[in-house]
């Protein structure tokens, strides 16, 4: 069962209905997430594929790499 199916079955929303500025929220994550190989996880900083969010800088439309 994937994350969207679990959320629909149990009525779980990804974020609270009333969010507050400057407060971190962690979206619902499945119990058995898709994992990557340990070596790739070490390079990426996480073994969880859903948490790997690489930064591309100007390659994705930014003016400069910062």
C-alpha positions in Angstrom: 0.0 0.0 0.0 1.5 3.4 -1.0 1.4 6.6 1.0 -1.6 8.1 -0.8 -3.7 4.9 -0.2 -2.9 4.9 3.5 -3.7 8.6 3.8 -7.0 8.1 2.0 -7.9 5.0 4.0 -7.3 6.6 7.4 -8.2 10.2 6.6 -4.7 11.5 7.2 -3.8 14.8 5.7 -0.2 15.6 4.7 -0.1 18.8 6.8 -2.2 20.1 9.7 -5.3 22.1 8.8 -4.1 25.2 10.7 -0.3 25.8 10.1 1.8 28.4 11.9 4.7 30.4 10.5 8.2 29.4 11.6 7.2 25.9 12.7 8.5 22.8 11.0 6.0 20.2 9.7 7.0 16.7 8.7 4.5 15.2 6.2 3.1 11.7 6.7 5.6 9.1 5.7 4.8 5.4 5.0 6.0 2.7 7.4 7.9 0.8 4.7 9.4 3.6 2.5 11.3 2.9 -0.6 15.0 2.8 0.3 18.1 3.2 -1.9 21.4 1.3 -1.6 23.6 2.2 1.4 26.4 3.6 -0.7 24.0 5.9 -2.7 22.3 6.8 0.6 25.7 7.8 2.1 26.4 10.0 -1.0 22.9 11.6 -0.9 22.8 12.0 2.9 19.7 9.8 3.3 18.6 6.3 2.4 15.0 7.4 1.9 14.3 8.2 -1.8 11.4 10.5 -0.9 13.7 12.7 1.3 16.4 13.1 -1.4 15.9 16.6 -2.7 19.1 17.6 -4.5 19.9 21.3 -5.0 20.7 22.2 -8.6 21.2 26.0 -8.3 21.1 27.8 -11.6 20.4 24.5 -13.5 16.8 24.8 -12.4 16.2 28.4 -13.3 18.1 30.3 -10.6 20.3 33.3 -11.6 23.4 32.1 -9.8 24.7 29.3 -7.6 24.7 30.2 -3.9 
